[in-house]
Amino acid sequence: MIEKLRIMQGGLAAAPHLLRLGRLFSETVLLEVDGEEFYLTFEKGHLRHVVPGPSRKTPYRFAFRTDAEAMMKFWKPCPEPGFHDIFGLVKIGRGRIDGDILSLVKNLRFFKEVLSLPRHQPEDAA
């Protein structure tokens, strides 16, 4: 999982349109996959840190929780219905969003596109 998150971090640094979208986003987000926690710290649209958890001391603005199988399906180049979007995962019962929903909605396009960056990498890069 950490490899995919590193791909996401590198892909974001090379995507000027995403950096422009996220220029006002400076928050920490919790991504939980099968109970394994990852804290993604964004600073003005840049993904500065990916820190594995768990940590009860790391504050986060919102959390996206899912399972590994769902994330692997989400990261396929052409995901099947329900796995194409974070709200699709929530709708089919494979994801959950907690915390400050307003912060997520304000930065929805940015967060969704950043989370889907590993889709655009060759399979052998993972």
C-alpha positions in Angstrom: 0.0 0.0 0.0 2.8 2.4 0.9 4.2 2.0 -2.7 0.9 3.2 -4.2 0.9 6.2 -1.8 4.5 7.0 -2.9 3.3 6.8 -6.5 0.5 9.2 -5.6 3.0 11.6 -4.0 5.3 11.6 -7.1 2.3 11.9 -9.5 1.0 14.9 -7.6 4.4 16.7 -7.8 4.3 16.2 -11.6 0.7 17.4 -12.0 0.5 21.2 -12.2 -3.3 21.2 -12.7 -3.7 19.3 -9.4 -1.3 21.6 -7.6 -3.4 24.5 -8.8 -6.6 22.8 -7.6 -5.1 22.1 -4.2 -3.3 25.3 -3.6 -5.5 26.2 -0.7 -5.6 22.7 0.8 -3.2 22.3 3.8 -4.6 19.5 5.9 -3.8 16.0 7.2 -6.1 13.3 5.9 -6.4 9.7 7.3 -6.5 6.9 4.8 -7.3 3.6 6.5 -7.1 0.4 4.5 -8.0 -2.8 6.2 -7.3 -1.2 9.6 -3.8 0.0 8.5 -3.6 3.8 8.9 -1.8 6.3 6.7 -1.6 10.0 7.5 -1.4 12.1 4.3 -0.2 15.6 5.1 -0.9 18.1 2.4 0.7 21.6 2.3 -0.7 24.0 -0.3 -1.6 21.1 -2.5 1.7 19.3 -2.2 1.7 15.8 -0.5 4.5 16.5 1.9 4.4 13.5 4.2 2.9 10.0 4.1 3.2 8.6 7.6 2.1 5.1 8.5 0.0 4.8 11.7 -1.6 4.0 14.0 -1.2 7.2 16.0 -3.7 8.6 18.5 -1.7 11.9 18.6 -1.9 12.8 14.9 -4.9 15.1 14.2 -6.6 14.8 10.9 -9.4 16.8 9.1 -11.3 13.8 7.6 -10.8 10.1 7.1 -11.5 7.8 4.2 -11.7 4.1 5.3 -12.0 1.1 3.0 -10.5 -2.4 2.5 -7.5 -3.4 0.4 -9.5 -5.3 -2.2 -11.7 -2.3 -2.8 -8.7 0.0 -3.1 -7.0 -2.3 -5.7 -10.2 -2.3 -7.7 -10.4 1.5 -7.3 -6.9 1.8 -8.7 -7.5 -0.3 -11.8 -7.1 1.8 -15.0 -10.8 1.2 -15.8 -12.6 0.4 -12.5 -15.9 -1.4 -12.5 -19.1 0.5 -11.4 -19.0 1.3 -7.7 -15.3 1.2 -7.5 -14.7 4.3 -9.8 -15.2 6.9 -7.1 -14.9 7.3 -3.3 -18.6 8.0 -3.0 -19.2 4.9 -5.1 -17.3 2.9 -2.6 -19.4 4.4 0.2 -22.6 3.7 -1.6 -21.8 0.0 -2.2 -20.7 -0.4 1.5 -17.0 -0.7 0.8 -15.9 2.7 2.1 -16.6 5.2 4.9 -15.9 8.9 5.3 -15.6 10.4 8.7 -14.6 13.8 10.1 -15.0 17.3 8.6 -17.1 16.5 5.5 -17.2 20.2 4.6 -13.4 20.2 4.2 -13.7 17.2 1.9 -16.4 18.7 -0.2 -14.6 22.1 -0.6 -11.6 20.1 -2.0 -13.5 17.2 -3.5 -12.1 17.3 -7.1 -8.6 17.7 -5.8 -8.8 14.8 -3.3 -10.6 12.5 -5.6 -8.0 13.1 -8.4 -5.1 12.7 -6.1 -6.4 9.5 -4.7 -6.9 8.1 -8.2 -3.3 9.0 -9.4 -2.1 5.3 -9.1 -4.6 4.4 -11.8 -2.4 6.0 -14.4 0.7 4.1 -13.6 1.8 0.8 -15.3 0.9 -2.3 -13.3 4.6 -3.3 -12.9 5.3 0.1 -11.3 3.4 -1.0 -8.2 
